[in-house]
């Protein structure tokens, strides 16, 4: 068992008029590849980037990200 940063980014993008990863990346001053890696839980964002993502969706941080125990 390991802890991992999970997220609801894909769900939130789709709820926001089907926002693309590239559109989100532009809003948070990151690359689409970074957004893809975060969304796939392959990369944990910096605290600043996590707050920027939450701000884009108008959601509190804990509604976008979750630190959860997962199986490897």
C-alpha positions in Angstrom: 0.0 0.0 0.0 1.2 3.5 -0.8 -0.2 7.0 -0.6 -0.8 8.9 -3.8 -2.2 12.3 -4.8 -5.4 11.6 -6.7 -7.6 14.2 -8.4 -10.9 15.1 -10.1 -9.4 17.2 -12.8 -10.8 15.2 -15.8 -14.3 15.3 -14.3 -14.0 19.1 -13.6 -12.7 19.8 -17.1 -15.6 18.0 -18.7 -18.1 19.8 -16.4 -16.5 23.1 -17.6 -17.7 23.0 -21.2 -15.3 20.2 -22.1 -12.2 22.2 -21.3 -9.2 20.6 -22.9 -5.9 19.8 -21.1 -4.3 22.4 -23.3 -6.8 25.1 -22.3 -6.3 24.3 -18.6 -2.5 24.3 -19.1 -2.7 27.8 -20.6 -4.7 29.1 -17.6 -2.2 27.7 -15.1 0.9 28.6 -17.1 2.0 25.0 -17.5 2.3 22.5 -20.4 -0.4 20.2 -21.6 2.0 17.3 -20.8 2.2 18.5 -17.2 -1.6 18.6 -16.9 -1.8 15.1 -18.4 0.7 13.7 -15.9 -1.1 15.3 -13.0 -4.5 14.2 -14.2 -3.2 10.6 -14.6 -1.8 10.7 -11.1 1.8 10.1 -12.4 3.0 13.4 -11.0 2.0 15.4 -7.9 1.8 19.1 -8.6 3.5 21.7 -6.5 1.3 23.4 -3.9 1.2 26.6 -6.0 0.1 24.7 -9.1 -2.5 22.7 -7.2 -4.0 26.0 -5.9 -4.0 27.4 -9.5 -5.9 24.4 -10.8 -8.4 24.6 -8.0 -8.8 28.3 -8.7 -9.6 27.8 -12.4 -12.5 25.5 -11.4 -13.6 27.7 -8.5 -13.3 24.8 -6.1 -11.6 24.3 -2.8 -8.3 22.4 -3.0 -9.8 19.3 -1.2 -12.5 19.0 -3.9 -9.9 18.8 -6.6 -7.1 16.8 -4.9 -7.0 13.9 -2.4 -4.1 12.3 -0.7 -5.2 8.7 -0.5 -3.9 5.2 0.4 -3.8 3.1 -2.7 -2.6 -0.3 -3.8 0.6 -0.2 -5.9 
